[in-house]
Amino acid sequence: MNARGKLNLPRLEICVLALVVLSACATKYANPAKASNVMVEILPSKDKYVEIKDVSVYQDGNKLLVTGKAKKKGSIFTAYKGHIDVAVVFPAGEPVQIGWAEYRHNPSRNIINSFEVNFQVPTKPETKVFLVFHPLDGSASEHSGAVERLLTKAS
């Protein structure tokens, strides 16, 4: 502090401090733009307790972000776990990208959970996104079955 009781920091330190404060307030994704050239299809699930809805696809540079909500139906007093499997399909036989988000319903929590799945790929014209929910039943068969349904739909 100087004689007048004011803090005496060099300008560089003030700029660095301001940059740190501003970067801490930034959103998780800088400027994701809603991808308009993507078709989204939610495949019917064999499970009757979770519904996928409000799905959006965003492009953030070379990243594709799929977001949405999963709503628990039926009894809200039981715990429930599952996966939301997502396939990104490009035209002309390019490789399919597969990702997933965990779904977990705790009885004392909200029945609607948000999810997001990130892919390190840019969208292209006629890109398609397919989603399907499956419960976790302790075996890999439900998961592999859901992924197989996505791949069948993608081909």
C-alpha positions in Angstrom: 0.0 0.0 0.0 1.1 3.5 -0.7 0.9 6.5 1.6 -2.8 7.2 0.6 -3.8 3.7 1.6 -4.3 2.4 -1.9 -3.1 -0.9 -3.2 -0.1 -0.3 -5.4 0.0 -3.2 -8.0 1.8 -2.9 -11.3 -0.5 -2.9 -14.3 0.7 -6.4 -15.5 -0.4 -8.0 -12.2 -3.8 -6.3 -12.4 -4.3 -7.6 -16.0 -3.3 -11.1 -15.0 -5.7 -11.0 -12.0 -8.5 -9.8 -14.2 -7.8 -12.5 -16.7 -7.9 -15.2 -14.0 -11.2 -13.9 -12.7 -12.8 -13.7 -16.1 -11.6 -17.1 -17.2 -13.1 -18.6 -14.0 -16.5 -17.2 -15.0 -16.4 -18.6 -18.5 -18.7 -21.3 -19.5 -17.7 -24.9 -20.0 -18.0 -24.5 -23.8 -16.8 -21.3 -25.4 -19.3 -20.8 -28.3 -21.1 -24.0 -29.2 -23.4 -23.4 -32.1 -26.4 -25.5 -32.6 -25.7 -27.8 -35.5 -28.4 -27.4 -38.1 -27.2 -30.1 -40.5 -27.7 -33.0 -38.1 -30.7 -35.4 -37.9 -31.5 -36.8 -34.5 -33.4 -40.1 -33.9 -34.2 -41.6 -30.5 -34.6 -45.4 -30.9 -37.3 -47.1 -28.8 -35.9 -48.6 -25.7 -36.9 -52.0 -24.4 -36.9 -50.3 -21.0 -40.2 -48.7 -19.9 -38.8 -46.5 -17.1 -36.6 -43.9 -18.8 -37.5 -41.6 -21.6 -34.9 -39.6 -23.6 -36.0 -36.1 -24.7 -35.0 -32.6 -25.6 -31.9 -33.7 -27.5 -29.7 -31.1 -29.1 -26.5 -31.3 -31.1 -23.9 -28.5 -30.9 -20.7 -27.9 -32.9 -17.8 -26.3 -30.9 -14.9 -26.1 -33.3 -13.9 -29.7 -34.1 -16.0 -31.1 -31.2 -19.6 -32.4 -31.5 -21.6 -32.1 -28.3 -24.9 -34.1 -27.9 -27.0 -33.0 -25.0 -30.4 -33.9 -23.7 -32.6 -35.0 -20.8 -33.6 -38.4 -19.5 -36.8 -38.6 -17.5 -37.6 -41.4 -15.0 -41.1 -42.8 -15.4 -42.9 -44.9 -12.9 -42.0 -45.0 -9.2 -39.7 -42.1 -8.2 -38.8 -43.9 -5.0 -36.5 -46.5 -6.5 -32.9 -46.1 -7.5 -32.3 -46.8 -11.2 -29.1 -46.9 -13.4 -28.5 -47.2 -17.0 -26.6 -45.8 -20.1 -27.7 -43.5 -22.9 -25.7 -44.8 -25.9 -25.1 -42.4 -28.7 -23.9 -43.1 -32.3 -22.8 -40.4 -34.7 -23.1 -41.5 -38.3 -21.5 -39.7 -41.2 -22.5 -40.1 -44.8 -20.6 -42.2 -47.4 -19.5 -45.0 -45.1 -17.2 -43.1 -42.8 -16.6 -44.7 -39.4 -19.4 -44.5 -36.8 -18.5 -42.8 -33.6 -20.0 -44.4 -30.4 -20.3 -42.7 -27.0 -22.4 -43.0 -23.9 -23.6 -41.1 -20.9 -24.4 -42.6 -17.5 -27.9 -42.3 -16.2 -28.5 -42.6 -12.5 -31.7 -41.9 -10.6 -31.5 -41.5 -6.9 -34.9 -41.6 -5.1 -34.3 -38.3 -3.3 -33.4 -36.4 -6.5 -35.1 -34.9 -9.5 -36.7 -37.4 -11.9 -35.1 -35.5 -14.9 -31.4 -35.8 -15.5 -29.4 -33.9 -18.1 -26.7 -35.7 -20.1 -24.0 -34.8 -22.5 -21.7 -36.8 -24.8 -18.7 -35.3 -26.5 -17.2 -36.4 -29.8 -13.9 -35.2 -31.2 -15.3 -34.8 -34.7 -16.8 -32.0 -36.8 -20.3 -32.3 -38.2 -20.7 -32.8 -42.0 -23.8 -32.5 -44.1 -26.2 -35.3 -43.5 -24.7 -36.3 -40.2 -27.1 -38.5 -38.1 -27.2 -39.0 -34.4 -29.0 -42.0 -32.9 -29.7 -42.5 -29.2 -31.0 -45.4 -27.1 -31.4 -46.0 -23.4 -30.7 -49.3 -21.6 -30.7 -50.2 -17.9 -27.6 -51.6 -16.2 -28.5 -55.1 -15.2 -25.1 -56.3 -14.1 -24.3 -57.9 -17.4 -22.7 -56.7 -20.6 -25.5 -58.1 -22.8 -27.8 -55.1 -22.5 -25.0 -52.7 -23.4 -23.8 -54.7 -26.3 -27.4 -55.2 -27.5 -28.0 -51.5 -27.4 -24.8 -50.7 -29.3 -25.7 -53.4 -31.8 -29.0 -51.7 -32.4 -27.3 -48.4 -32.9 -24.9 -49.9 -35.4 -27.7 -51.7 -37.3 -29.6 -48.4 -37.5 -26.4 -46.7 -38.7 -25.8 -49.0 -41.6 
